[in-house]
């Protein structure tokens, strides 16, 4: 499971924007965000770099 959807929401970034930045289709990013499909480790690092977060933020829920 990943937290891509939550991180995008926190940053006010759309899935469409992320798909353009990564070169992945909107459907792929949407499947990642809905946890229907999991990104490869390489893709997680790319997404983290684009979103300016550490990979662990995409995987581990933050403590409140």
The first five atom37 places (N, CA, C, CB, O) and aatype in JSON, in Angstrom:
{
  "aatype": [20, 20, 20, 20, 20, 20, 20, 20, 20, 20, 20, 20, 20, 20, 20, 20, 20, 20, 20, 20, 20, 20, 20, 20, 20, 20, 20, 20, 20, 20, 20, 20, 20, 20, 20, 20, 20, 20, 20, 20, 20, 20, 20, 20, 20, 20, 20, 20, 20, 20, 20, 20, 20, 20, 20, 20, 20, 20, 20, 20, 20, 20, 20, 20],
  "atom_mask": [
    [1, 1, 1, 1, 1],
    [1, 1, 1, 1, 1],
    [1, 1, 1, 1, 1],
    [1, 1, 1, 1, 1],
    [1, 1, 1, 1, 1],
    [1, 1, 1, 1, 1],
    [1, 1, 1, 1, 1],
    [1, 1, 1, 1, 1],
    [1, 1, 1, 1, 1],
    [1, 1, 1, 1, 1],
    [1, 1, 1, 1, 1],
    [1, 1, 1, 1, 1],
    [1, 1, 1, 1, 1],
    [1, 1, 1, 1, 1],
    [1, 1, 1, 1, 1],
    [1, 1, 1, 1, 1],
    [1, 1, 1, 1, 1],
    [1, 1, 1, 1, 1],
    [1, 1, 1, 1, 1],
    [1, 1, 1, 1, 1],
    [1, 1, 1, 1, 1],
    [1, 1, 1, 1, 1],
    [1, 1, 1, 1, 1],
    [1, 1, 1, 1, 1],
    [1, 1, 1, 1, 1],
    [1, 1, 1, 1, 1],
    [1, 1, 1, 1, 1],
    [1, 1, 1, 1, 1],
    [1, 1, 1, 1, 1],
    [1, 1, 1, 1, 1],
    [1, 1, 1, 1, 1],
    [1, 1, 1, 1, 1],
    [1, 1, 1, 1, 1],
    [1, 1, 1, 1, 1],
    [1, 1, 1, 1, 1],
    [1, 1, 1, 1, 1],
    [1, 1, 1, 1, 1],
    [1, 1, 1, 1, 1],
    [1, 1, 1, 1, 1],
    [1, 1, 1, 1, 1],
    [1, 1, 1, 1, 1],
    [1, 1, 1, 1, 1],
    [1, 1, 1, 1, 1],
    [1, 1, 1, 1, 1],
    [1, 1, 1, 1, 1],
    [1, 1, 1, 1, 1],
    [1, 1, 1, 1, 1],
    [1, 1, 1, 1, 1],
    [1, 1, 1, 1, 1],
    [1, 1, 1, 1, 1],
    [1, 1, 1, 1, 1],
    [1, 1, 1, 1, 1],
    [1, 1, 1, 1, 1],
    [1, 1, 1, 1, 1],
    [1, 1, 1, 1, 1],
    [1, 1, 1, 1, 1],
    [1, 1, 1, 1, 1],
    [1, 1, 1, 1, 1],
    [1, 1, 1, 1, 1],
    [1, 1, 1, 1, 1],
    [1, 1, 1, 1, 1],
    [1, 1, 1, 1, 1],
    [1, 1, 1, 1, 1],
    [1, 1, 1, 1, 1]
  ],
  "atom_positions": [
    [[0.84, -1.17, 0.0], [0.0, 0.0, 0.0], [0.89, 1.25, 0.0], [-0.96, -0.01, 1.22], [1.98, 1.26, 0.58]],
    [[0.4, 2.29, -0.66], [1.17, 3.53, -0.69], [0.27, 4.71, -0.32], [1.79, 3.75, -2.08], [-0.95, 4.57, -0.2]],
    [[0.91, 5.86, -0.13], [0.2, 7.08, 0.28], [0.25, 8.17, -0.79], [0.79, 7.61, 1.58], [0.14, 9.35, -0.48]],
    [[0.4, 7.77, -2.04], [0.54, 8.76, -3.1], [-0.66, 9.7, -3.12], [0.68, 8.06, -4.46], [-0.48, 10.91, -3.24]],
    [[-1.84, 9.17, -3.01], [-3.06, 10.01, -3.05], [-3.04, 11.05, -1.94], [-4.32, 9.13, -2.92], [-3.35, 12.22, -2.18]],
    [[-2.67, 10.63, -0.72], [-2.64, 11.56, 0.42], [-1.59, 12.64, 0.24], [-2.39, 10.79, 1.71], [-1.83, 13.8, 0.54]],
    [[-0.41, 12.24, -0.26], [0.67, 13.22, -0.46], [0.27, 14.23, -1.54], [1.99, 12.51, -0.84], [0.51, 15.43, -1.38]],
    [[-0.34, 13.75, -2.62], [-0.81, 14.67, -3.65], [-1.82, 15.66, -3.08], [-1.43, 13.9, -4.83], [-1.76, 16.85, -3.36]],
    [[-2.76, 15.16, -2.28], [-3.79, 16.02, -1.68], [-3.14, 17.05, -0.75], [-4.82, 15.17, -0.9], [-3.48, 18.23, -0.8]],
    [[-2.2, 16.59, 0.11], [-1.52, 17.5, 1.03], [-0.8, 18.62, 0.3], [-0.54, 16.72, 1.89], [-0.74, 19.75, 0.79]],
    [[-0.25, 18.31, -0.86], [0.53, 19.29, -1.62], [-0.31, 20.06, -2.63], [1.66, 18.6, -2.32], [0.18, 20.98, -3.28]],
    [[-1.59, 19.68, -2.77], [-2.46, 20.37, -3.73], [-2.07, 20.1, -5.17], [-2.43, 21.86, -3.47], [-2.2, 20.96, -6.04]],
    [[-1.59, 18.89, -5.43], [-1.13, 18.51, -6.76], [-2.09, 17.48, -7.34], [0.32, 17.94, -6.71], [-2.55, 16.58, -6.64]],
    [[-2.38, 17.62, -8.63], [-3.32, 16.7, -9.28], [-2.61, 15.46, -9.83], [-4.06, 17.42, -10.41], [-1.4, 15.47, -10.09]],
    [[-3.37, 14.43, -9.98], [-2.86, 13.21, -10.6], [-2.47, 13.48, -12.05], [-3.9, 12.08, -10.52], [-1.51, 12.9, -12.56]],
    [[-3.21, 14.35, -12.71], [-2.9, 14.7, -14.1], [-1.52, 15.34, -14.19], [-3.97, 15.66, -14.67], [-0.73, 15.0, -15.07]],
    [[-1.24, 16.27, -13.29], [0.08, 16.93, -13.27], [1.18, 15.9, -13.05], [0.13, 18.02, -12.18], [2.19, 15.91, -13.74]],
    [[0.97, 15.01, -12.08], [1.98, 14.0, -11.78], [2.18, 13.07, -12.97], [1.58, 13.19, -10.55], [3.31, 12.67, -13.25]],
    [[1.12, 12.73, -13.66], [1.27, 11.86, -14.82], [2.12, 12.53, -15.9], [-0.11, 11.48, -15.4], [2.94, 11.87, -16.55]],
    [[1.93, 13.83, -16.1], [2.74, 14.56, -17.08], [4.2, 14.63, -16.66], [2.19, 15.97, -17.29], [5.1, 14.5, -17.5]],
    [[4.45, 14.83, -15.38], [5.82, 14.94, -14.88], [6.57, 13.62, -14.95], [5.81, 15.45, -13.46], [7.77, 13.59, -15.21]],
    [[5.86, 12.53, -14.73], [6.5, 11.2, -14.72], [6.55, 10.56, -16.1], [5.78, 10.28, -13.77], [7.34, 9.64, -16.33]],
    [[5.7, 11.04, -17.02], [5.61, 10.38, -18.32], [4.75, 9.13, -18.28], [6.98, 10.04, -18.82], [4.71, 8.37, -19.25]],
    [[4.08, 8.92, -17.15], [3.16, 7.79, -17.0], [1.75, 8.25, -17.4], [3.17, 7.22, -15.53], [1.43, 9.44, -17.3]],
    [[0.94, 7.32, -17.83], [-0.43, 7.69, -18.19], [-1.21, 8.08, -16.94], [-1.14, 6.52, -18.93], [-0.87, 7.69, -15.82]],
    [[-2.27, 8.87, -17.15], [-3.14, 9.24, -16.04], [-3.69, 7.98, -15.38], [-4.29, 10.16, -16.52], [-3.76, 7.9, -14.15]],
    [[-4.08, 7.0, -16.19], [-4.65, 5.77, -15.63], [-3.67, 5.05, -14.71], [-5.08, 4.83, -16.76], [-4.06, 4.53, -13.67]],
    [[-2.4, 5.03, -15.08], [-1.38, 4.4, -14.23], [-1.26, 5.13, -12.9], [-0.01, 4.37, -14.94], [-1.28, 4.5, -11.85]],
    [[-1.15, 6.46, -12.95], [-1.04, 7.24, -11.71], [-2.3, 7.06, -10.87], [-0.82, 8.75, -12.03], [-2.21, 6.94, -9.64]],
    [[-3.46, 7.05, -11.5], [-4.71, 6.85, -10.78], [-4.75, 5.48, -10.11], [-5.9, 7.0, -11.73], [-5.23, 5.36, -8.98]],
    [[-4.25, 4.46, -10.77], [-4.21, 3.13, -10.17], [-3.24, 3.11, -8.99], [-3.79, 2.07, -11.22], [-3.51, 2.46, -7.98]],
    [[-2.11, 3.81, -9.11], [-1.19, 3.94, -7.96], [-1.9, 4.62, -6.8], [0.09, 4.73, -8.36], [-1.83, 4.15, -5.66]],
    [[-2.58, 5.73, -7.09], [-3.23, 6.52, -6.04], [-4.35, 5.75, -5.35], [-3.79, 7.81, -6.63], [-4.6, 5.94, -4.16]],
    [[-5.02, 4.88, -6.08], [-6.11, 4.09, -5.51], [-5.62, 2.75, -4.94], [-7.18, 3.84, -6.56], [-6.42, 1.96, -4.46]],
    [[-4.32, 2.51, -5.01], [-3.72, 1.26, -4.53], [-4.25, 0.03, -5.26], [-3.96, 1.12, -3.04], [-4.29, -1.07, -4.71]],
    [[-4.67, 0.23, -6.5], [-5.08, -0.88, -7.35], [-3.83, -1.56, -7.91], [-6.01, -0.4, -8.51], [-3.8, -2.77, -8.13]],
    [[-2.81, -0.74, -8.11], [-1.52, -1.19, -8.66], [-0.43, -0.48, -7.89], [-1.42, -0.89, -10.21], [-0.59, 0.68, -7.51]],
    [[0.68, -1.16, -7.66], [1.78, -0.56, -6.92], [2.92, -0.17, -7.86], [2.28, -1.51, -5.83], [3.28, -0.94, -8.75]],
    [[3.48, 1.02, -7.66], [4.61, 1.43, -8.5], [5.85, 0.62, -8.17], [4.89, 2.93, -8.3], [6.02, 0.12, -7.06]],
    [[6.72, 0.5, -9.16], [8.0, -0.16, -8.92], [8.81, 0.71, -7.96], [8.78, -0.4, -10.26], [8.48, 1.88, -7.75]],
    [[9.85, 0.15, -7.41], [10.72, 0.91, -6.52], [11.33, 2.09, -7.26], [11.83, 0.01, -5.93], [11.44, 3.19, -6.72]],
    [[11.73, 1.86, -8.5], [12.28, 2.94, -9.32], [11.26, 4.06, -9.5], [12.72, 2.39, -10.7], [11.6, 5.24, -9.37]],
    [[10.01, 3.7, -9.8], [8.97, 4.71, -9.96], [8.67, 5.44, -8.66], [7.7, 4.07, -10.49], [8.38, 6.64, -8.68]],
    [[8.74, 4.75, -7.54], [8.54, 5.41, -6.24], [9.6, 6.5, -6.03], [8.6, 4.39, -5.08], [9.28, 7.59, -5.56]],
    [[10.85, 6.19, -6.37], [11.91, 7.18, -6.22], [11.69, 8.37, -7.15], [13.28, 6.54, -6.5], [11.92, 9.52, -6.76]],
    [[11.25, 8.11, -8.37], [10.97, 9.19, -9.32], [9.83, 10.07, -8.8], [10.61, 8.62, -10.71], [9.93, 11.3, -8.82]],
    [[8.76, 9.44, -8.34], [7.61, 10.19, -7.81], [8.03, 11.0, -6.59], [6.45, 9.23, -7.44], [7.65, 12.17, -6.45]],
    [[8.8, 10.4, -5.7], [9.26, 11.11, -4.5], [10.1, 12.33, -4.88], [10.08, 10.17, -3.59], [9.95, 13.4, -4.29]],
    [[10.97, 12.18, -5.85], [11.8, 13.3, -6.28], [10.94, 14.42, -6.86], [12.84, 12.84, -7.31], [11.15, 15.59, -6.55]],
    [[9.99, 14.06, -7.7], [9.11, 15.06, -8.31], [8.29, 15.79, -7.24], [8.17, 14.4, -9.33], [8.09, 17.0, -7.32]],
    [[7.81, 15.03, -6.24], [6.99, 15.63, -5.19], [7.81, 16.26, -4.07], [6.07, 14.59, -4.6], [7.27, 16.84, -3.13]],
    [[9.13, 16.12, -4.17], [10.05, 16.69, -3.18], [9.77, 16.14, -1.78], [9.95, 18.22, -3.19], [9.67, 16.89, -0.8]],
    [[9.63, 14.82, -1.71], [9.45, 14.12, -0.44], [10.39, 12.92, -0.41], [7.96, 13.68, -0.23], [10.93, 12.52, -1.44]],
    [[10.58, 12.37, 0.76], [11.34, 11.14, 0.88], [10.43, 9.97, 0.52], [11.92, 10.97, 2.31], [9.22, 10.04, 0.71]],
    [[11.02, 8.91, -0.01], [10.24, 7.74, -0.41], [9.4, 7.23, 0.75], [11.17, 6.63, -0.92], [8.27, 6.8, 0.55]],
    [[9.95, 7.27, 1.96], [9.2, 6.75, 3.11], [7.89, 7.49, 3.33], [10.04, 6.83, 4.36], [6.94, 6.92, 3.87]],
    [[7.81, 8.77, 2.91], [6.55, 9.51, 3.04], [5.47, 8.95, 2.12], [6.78, 10.99, 2.74], [4.28, 9.13, 2.37]],
    [[5.89, 8.28, 1.06], [4.94, 7.67, 0.14], [4.49, 6.3, 0.62], [5.54, 7.57, -1.24], [3.55, 5.72, 0.08]],
    [[5.18, 5.79, 1.64], [4.9, 4.43, 2.1], [4.4, 4.34, 3.53], [6.11, 3.61, 1.96], [3.61, 3.46, 3.86]],
    [[4.86, 5.24, 4.38], [4.57, 5.14, 5.82], [3.67, 6.29, 6.24], [5.88, 5.14, 6.66], [3.96, 7.45, 5.97]],
    [[2.57, 5.95, 6.91], [1.67, 6.98, 7.39], [2.36, 7.82, 8.46], [0.38, 6.36, 7.94], [3.03, 7.29, 9.35]],
    [[2.18, 9.12, 8.36], [2.76, 10.02, 9.34], [2.04, 9.9, 10.67], [2.71, 11.46, 8.84], [0.83, 9.68, 10.72]],
    [[2.8, 10.04, 11.74], [2.19, 10.03, 13.07], [1.56, 11.4, 13.3], [3.25, 9.7, 14.19], [2.14, 12.43, 12.94]],
    [[0.38, 11.4, 13.88], [-0.34, 12.64, 14.09], [-0.15, 13.17, 15.48], [-1.8, 12.47, 13.82], [-0.69, 14.22, 15.83]]
  ]
}
